[in-house]
Amino acid sequence: MTSFTARSTAQLSGDTSVVRTLNLRSVLRVLYDGGSHTITAIAAAARISRPTASQAITDLLDAGWIRSSDQTVDKKDRVGRPAQRFEFRPGAGHVLGVDIGGHKVLVLVSDLSGEIVAEHRETLRPASSRARRLAIMNQAITAALNAAGLSAAGISCAAIATPGVVGPDGKVAHAPAIPDWEGVDLGKQVHDRFGIPTQVFNDMRMAALAEHWKGVARDASDVVYVHVGRRMGTGLLVAGRPHAGGHGAAAEIGLWRGLPWAHAYERLLELAPRALAGRSEDQGDAIQAIFDAAKAGDAAAQAGIDGFADLLVQGLAPVMVTIDPELVIIGGGLSAAGEAIREPVRVRVERETAFPPAVVCSVMGDHSSAIGAVRSALDVAEERLFTDLTPTSKPATAQA
């Protein structure tokens, strides 16, 4: 790869280096937005002359940001030699998405198109110490990088999803689900260990963002995501973006001391021994057994599910009235019950709100928070790409 003569872009707008940088950005934007394009099409889309587009393409090829495509125009549109086409090279950069919680660390490595190229998972005990949890996180990041064939220098940026309230400073301000987690600065931990710029977010907001990107909320902008399981949590999307609030505690209905749903899941689990009677536990988890029992006509199991749905919607109702969402997403372990949990929640949502949102179940499993973290990291990487792109910039990774 070749680099270009370094000249400051902080000069008069008429300076050729500034004009060249603007042309590079315009051409790269056309290709970054997707597809394979001829020089003529690129010039038209970027609103520059064809010779100027050709020079920018040469520079971007040399720097490794784009590549020649093997696509050609249709034969009927072709006269003579087919026009060469170019496309963005997703492997020019990579990001990390990390989900670190009570029971696991999940690390995803993504190229700049959003394709996951590697992942690594480590299990944790909920009672693990802070030092142990951080060590496992570092171990998981290293393993994921190795699986992707990358060094830390090849990562543009990272985003971490974690339970609890993450303050504006990126530190965990409140995390009752994880021992000794309050005050931890995960972004600094990763930057100090790997040299990767890192942001930290609440895991429920990242799960909501994942649903908007690749899940059941692709066509919705205002969304309430509720994680239903041993740990209850909620994340909001407002106008398609995660909403944190002034202290990072927006929609943290689990912090509402007057809400009697803190132990609702445990009370539902108390029905499991009855539901599991006559069958071994390895035939299905306890919660699924309860839903199976209700389907089979067990009145106690159905009453337990209905009671749980009552408490869930009681907690969600103030949030729904406040942001008027288009969609409520049920995530977490209970989402696997599908229609058996969606329907009782839907009925109560319609009863409690004048303009009820649709209710759906997530299908992303326990990858949702890590996928949302990838999306957040990609947003930062994209911003940095077009801010930092100058005639000297090039990817950190080797050209593929």
N, C-alpha and C positions, 0 to 999 in steps of 0.2 A: 504494500500500500504506500502511496506517496502522500506527502503533506504539501500544503501550499505555503507561499510566503506569508509570514505572520505580519499583519498590519492591524492597527487599532481600528475597530469599527466605531469608536466614539469620536468620529471626525465629522466634517460637514457632509450633509446628505449627498452632495454632488461628487464626493470622493469615490473613485472606482471601486475600492474595496467594500464600501457600504452598498453601492449598487449591486455589486457581485453577490454579496451576502443576501440581499433581498431577493435576487433572482434565484439563488440556491434554495432559499426557503420556499419560494413560490412553487418551484418545480418539485421539490421534495413533498410539499403538501399535496399536490395533485396525485403523486404516486402513493403517498402514505394513506390516502383515503381509499385506496384499493383499486384493483384491476391492473391490466396490462395495457400500455398506451404507446402509440407511435410518437415520434418527435413532433410531428405536425399537431397531433391532438394535445400533447403536453403544452406546446406553445400557445395554442388557442385557449386552453383552460387556465393557464398561468397569465395570460394576457401580455405575452412578451413575443419578440420576434423569434423566428425559427433558428437563426444563427445563435441568438442568445440562449435559447433553450438547449441547443446542441452543446454549447460550451458548459452550461450548468450540468447537463447529463454527464459529460466527460469528467467534470470535477467530482460529482457524486459517485460515479463508478470507481474512480481512483481512490476515493475515501472509503468505499465499501458500504455506503448506505443503500445503494440500489444495485440491481443486476439486470442483465439482458434476459428477456423472456423468450422461451421457445415457441410462444404463440405466434401465429401469423394470421393475416386477414384472409377472408374467404376467397377462394379462387375466382369467383365471379367478380369480385371487387379489385382484383389484382391485375396490374399491367406490368410486365417485366419482373424484376427481382422484388420479392416481398419486402415490405417495410419492416425495419427492425422495431421491436417493441421492448419496453422497459417496465420494471415493477419494483416496488419497495422490497428490500431484503429483511424480512422479519428477524432473522438471526443476527442482524447487526447489533442487537442489544437484547438484554434479558432483565427480568425483574423477579423478585421473590415475594410470595404471599405466605405468611406464617400465621397459623392458628395455634395459640398456646392456652390450654385450659386446665381443668382439674384432672382430666384423665388421659390427655394426649397432647402431643405436639405434632402438627401436620405442616409440612413445608412443601409448597408448590413452586416450581421454576417455570416461568412462562417466557416465550419470546415476545417481540413487540406487536405481534398480531393477536396475542391472547391465547395462543396454543400452549397447553401445558406440555412441556418437554421432559419433565422429571418430577417425581414426588418422593417424599420419605416421611414415614410415620414412626413415632416413638410413643410408647405407653408410659403413663405416670400414675402414681398413687395420689389420690386427693390430698393426703396428709404430707406429701413430699415437701421438704424445706425449700425456701427460696433459692438457696445455692444449688440444690439438686435440680430444681426445675430449670434454672438458667443454664446449668451444665448440659442438661438433656436438650435444651433448645439449640445450643451451640453445636452439639453433636448432630442433631437432625439437619441443621443448615449445612454443615460440612458434608454430610452424607448425600443430601439432595444436590449440592453443587458437583460432587463427584459423579453422581448418577447422570447429570447433564453434561459432564465433560467440561465444566467451567471452573474458573477460579473466581474468587470474590471480586477481582478487578473487572471481570466480565459482567457484573451486575450493575445496572444503572441505579436502581434504588429498591427499597423493600418496604413493605407495610406489614404490620403485625396486628392481629385481632386477638383481644384478650377479654375475659369477663370483667365486669365491674365498671365503675365510672372512670373514664379517662379524661383528665382535665385538659384545659387549653395548652398547658405546658408539655403534654404528652406523657405525664406521669400518671400512674394508677392512683386515683384519689380515694377509691372505696371499692373493696373487693371481698365481701364476706364469704364468697364461695372458695377462696384460695387462701390458705394460711400465710401470713407474713407477706402478702402481696402489695399491700398499700405502700405507696411511695416508690415503688420500683420504676426505674426509667429504662424501659425496654429498648427504646430507640438508641439511647447512649450505649447500652450494653452491646447491641449489634454493631454500632458504628465503631466502638472501641475495639471490638474483637475482629471484625471483618473489614472495616473501612467503608461500609456501605451506608449511604444516607438512608435513614429509616424513620417512618412515621408510625404512630401507634393509635389504634382506634378500638372502640368497644366492639365486641364480637357480634352482637345482635345487629348493630348497624351495618356491619360488613355482610352479614347474612342477607339483610334486606337488599343491599346493593347488588349482591350476587343474583338474587331473584330478578332484579330489574335488568341485569345484564344478560343472563343466560337461563333464567328460570321461568317461573309462572307469572312474573310481573313485567314482562317485556313491554306490554302495551299500557302500563299504568304508571302514573307519575307520583301520586300520593298514596302511600302504602303503609299499613301497620303490619309488621312481622312479629309474631309471638312465638317464642321458643317454649315448647311445652314438654316438660320432663322433670327430672329431679331438681333441676335448676330452672326457675321461671325467669324469662327475660323478654324484653320488647325492644324493637328497633323501628325507627320511623324513616320513611323517605318523604320529603316534601319537594315538589317540583323535580322529582327524579334524583335528588341528592340526599345523602344521610343528614338527618337533623340532630345535632348534639345538644343545643341549648347553651346558655351562658356558662354553666359549670360542667358540661358534658353529661348531664343527668336527665336529659329530655326523655320522657316516656319510661323512665325507670320506675315502673309501677311497683316493682318489688320492694322499693324503698318506702312505699306508702304504708306507714305503720298501722293505719286503721283498716287495711284491707285484709280480710280473713282468708286469703288464698295461699299463704306461705306454705301451709302443710297439706294443701288439697291433693297433691300428687301422692304423698305418703298415705293419705286416707284412702285414696283409690287403690293403692297397692295392698291395703289391708284385706281387700276382697280376693286377692290372688290365691291364698290357700284353698278357699272354697271353690274357686274357678278351676284350680289345678287338680281337684280331687279326681282320682282315677286315671291320671295321666302323668307321665314324668316331665320334669321341667325342661328337659332338653328337647321336647317336642315343640317348644314355643316359649317365649318369655312370658313373664307374669302378666304384663299389661295386655298382650295379645290374647292370653287366655281369658281375661276378663271380658274383652270385646266378643270373643267367641261364645262365652257363656251367655252374654246378653242377646246375641243373635239367636241362640238356641232357646231363648225364652226365660232365662234366669232373671227373676224380678229384682233380686238384690243387686246383681251386676248392673242391670239397666238403671236402677235408682242411683247407684254410685256414679255411673257415667253422667247421668243427668245432673246430679249435684255438682260434679266437677265442672261441667259446662256452665252451670249457673255462676259459679265463682269466677270462672275464666272471663266470661262476658261482663260480669260485674266490675272486674278490674279494667277491662278494655273499653267500657262504655264512655268514661270521661275522655279518653284519648280519641276515640272515634268522633265524638261530638266536637272536640276541639279542632281536629284537622280535616274532618269530612273526607275520609279516604275513599278511593275507588275500590280498594282491595284489602282484605285481611288475609294474611298468610299464616297458616299453622305449620310451624317447623318443629324441629327436635324429634325425640324418639316417638312421641305420640302421633306424629304425622303419618307414620307407617300404617296406622289404623284406617287411614283413608276416609271413606264415606261414613264410617261408623262414628268418627269424631266430628267430621265436617258438618254433617247434617244437624246434630243437636246444637252446635255452635251457631250455625246459620239461622236456625229457628229463633234462637235467643237474640241474635244480632238484629234480626228484622223486628223483633218485638220491642227492643230497647231503643232503637234509633229511627228517626223520621225518614232519613234517606240512607237506608242500609247499604253498605258496601257488599260486593261479592265476597264469598269466603271460599278459599281454596287451600289445599294441602301442598306443602313443598315436596318436590321429588329429588332434591339435591343431596339428601342424606346428611352425613356429618362433614361434607366438603364445603358447605355453603359459606362459612366464615372465612376460610382460606381462599376461596374463589373471590369473595368480595375484597379481600386484602390484595389479591392480584390486580383486580380492577383499579383499586385506589393507587397502587404502585404504577400501573400503566398510565394513569392520568398524570401523575407527576413526571414520569419518564417522557411522555409526549410534550408536556410543557417545557421541560428542560431541553428536549431535542430542538425545538424551534426557537427557543430563547438563546441557546448556546451555539447553535450552528453558525459557523463562520468558515471562511475558506481554509482554515487549518484544522477543523474538527474532523474526527473519524471515530468509528466504533472502537470500543475496547477489546472486542472479541475478534478472533481471526475470521477472515472472509470465508464463507462457505461456498 
